[in-house]
Amino acid sequence: MSYPIPNSPPRTLRAGDTVTWRRTLEHYPASEGGTLSYVLVRSGSQIVFSATADGDDYLVEVPAATTATWTTGSYAWQERISNSGTVYTLSTGIVDVLPNLAAATSGLDTRTHAQKTLEAIEAWLENGNITAAEYHIGDRQIKAISITDLLILRDRYRREVQASAGAPRSGRVYLRF
């Protein structure tokens, strides 16, 4: 079975998966000897890889063994073409590298920011859990937020968690006939 090959870098990829895409560059055909390369940068790390020529197109294929070594998180990427000493940036973007669940250990926390924050707020509201009291939300700490503000934040994060889970929104619906 063959899978269609996308024509652009992915927005998300999973560490430990093979990542493949094809690039057709009208002004820089691969048959003319250019080198298409990608640079991914994340705080303190840089990943560089190149495409191979496939006729006039470029084929990018990063093996699973290579992506398995990538740290999860958001990376800024840059697509560059070079030929005979000239180098041009063609495009840039962001890619999110997701954790490799097949290699996960019991210590992997797959909760979203919204889920973690909601749990911390609810723990503080329910029993004054001191670990929640030290939890940071942006530039504020829970122990320094009024109960009224905590209730507003709790409701906001509940909606965000429900929306990310695909749950229907609760609340009033107004209709006019």
ABEGO torsion letter per residue (X at the ends): XBBBBBABBBABBBBGBBBBBBBBBAABBAAAGBBBBBBBBBBGBBBBBBBBBBEABBBBBBBAAAAAABBBEBBBBBBBBBBGGBBBBABBBBBBBBBBAAABBAABBABBAAAAAAAAAAAAAAAGBAAAAABBBEABBAAABBAAAAAAAAAAAAAAAAAAAGBBBBEBBBBBX
